[in-house]
Amino acid sequence: MGAAELAGIDRLAEYAAATAACTRCRLAEGRTQVVFGSGDPSADLMFVGEAPGFHEDKQGVPFVGQAGKLLERLLAGIGLERSDVYIANVLKCRPPGNRDPQPDEIEACEAHLFHQLELIQPLVVATLGNFATKLLSGKPHGITRVHGTPQEATVGSRRVTLYPLFHPAAALYTPRMLQTLEQDFARIPALLEREAPAPAPVIPLPVAAPPVPAPAQAEQLGLF
């Protein structure tokens, strides 16, 4: 692990600590704790869900309920574990009664997510459900229309591959949707491989002769 990567991990931990006292919106009044995110802080694959639920609010970790167990099962199906990825939500605090996020709450919290993306620098961001997909894509299309279709997007100041997926919670009791999720997850390894830059070929070079100064005219011609 390089010095730059270690510095990024330290900055993410510092930002998590600072976010723990966030009061940017009314959700701060009813939360147990901020649910910042968890996983590999230098992961190539990052998942973004909607908001913490009851169990997440109590434990301070995203996706620890039944939807989280299904997410772990889906990851295992493509040879990954929870510790291999990073998981976060659009909102860092639980909405009352697990209601949908409100526009002003998303606006207040989105900077936290964008900064996480800046620090983690994932290659692929898998958005789980409508709210994360619409926020990060900047488009109004619902998850039913765009799931399983990768798209290039600029998130904050970073260019990433967005990969919209149904939220695991929606598939807990619907076998047909679970099958779709499994099929969409099966495409993730190829997305990660395609995004990784190929190593440059090693070309053996002859021992260079002492450089000969080029004529002034040739140097000028090279500018045009």
Long-range contacts (C-beta under 8 A, 24 or more apart in sequence): 1-42, 5-42, 8-41, 8-42, 8-119, 8-120, 8-121, 9-41, 9-42, 11-119, 12-41, 12-116, 12-119, 12-120, 13-41, 15-115, 15-116, 15-119, 19-92, 19-112, 22-92, 22-93, 22-112, 24-108, 24-109, 25-93, 25-104, 25-105, 25-108, 25-109, 26-105, 27-91, 27-93, 27-94, 27-95, 27-105, 28-93, 30-93, 30-94, 30-96, 31-57, 31-93, 31-94, 32-57, 32-58, 32-60, 32-94, 33-57, 33-60, 34-60, 34-92, 34-93, 35-60, 35-61, 35-62, 35-89, 35-92, 35-93, 35-94, 36-60, 36-88, 36-92, 36-112, 36-116, 37-62, 37-86, 37-87, 37-88, 37-89, 37-116, 38-62, 38-82, 38-86, 38-87, 39-82, 39-83, 39-84, 39-85, 39-86, 39-87, 40-83, 40-84, 40-85, 40-86, 41-86, 41-119, 41-120, 42-120, 42-121, 43-84, 43-85, 43-86, 43-120, 43-122, 44-122, 44-123, 44-124, 44-192, 44-195, 44-196, 45-80, 45-84, 45-85, 45-86, 45-122, 45-123, 45-124, 45-126, 45-188, 45-192, 46-85, 46-86, 46-87, 46-88, 46-117, 46-120, 46-122, 46-124, 46-125, 46-126, 47-71, 47-85, 47-86, 47-87, 47-88, 47-125, 47-126, 47-127, 47-128, 48-88, 48-89, 48-90, 48-113, 48-125, 48-126, 48-127, 48-128, 48-132, 48-136, 49-87, 49-88, 49-89, 49-90, 49-128, 49-129, 49-132, 49-167, 50-89, 50-90, 50-91, 50-100, 50-101, 50-128, 50-129, 50-131, 50-132, 50-167, 51-89, 51-90, 51-91, 51-93, 51-94, 51-95, 51-98, 51-101, 51-131, 52-89, 52-91, 52-92, 52-93, 52-94, 53-94, 53-98, 54-94, 54-98, 56-89, 56-94, 57-93, 57-94, 62-87, 62-88, 62-89, 63-87, 63-168, 66-169, 66-172, 67-167, 67-168, 67-169, 67-172, 68-168, 70-168, 70-171, 70-172, 70-178, 71-168, 74-168, 74-181, 74-182, 74-185, 75-185, 77-182, 77-185, 77-186, 78-185, 78-186, 78-188, 78-189, 79-189, 86-116, 86-120, 86-122, 88-113, 88-116, 89-113, 89-132, 90-131, 90-132, 90-135, 100-131, 101-131, 106-131, 106-135, 110-135, 114-155, 114-156, 115-156, 117-155, 117-156, 117-158, 117-160, 118-156, 118-157, 118-158, 121-158, 122-160, 123-160, 123-161, 123-191, 123-192, 123-195, 123-196, 124-150, 124-160, 124-161, 124-162, 124-163, 124-188, 124-191, 124-192, 124-195, 125-155, 125-160, 125-161, 125-162, 125-163, 126-162, 126-163, 126-164, 126-165, 126-188, 127-162, 127-163, 127-164, 127-165, 128-165, 128-166, 128-167, 128-168, 129-165, 129-166, 129-167, 129-169, 129-170, 133-162, 133-164, 136-162, 137-162, 137-164, 143-167, 147-180, 147-184, 148-180, 148-183, 148-184, 148-187, 150-187, 150-191, 161-191, 161-195, 163-187, 163-188, 163-191
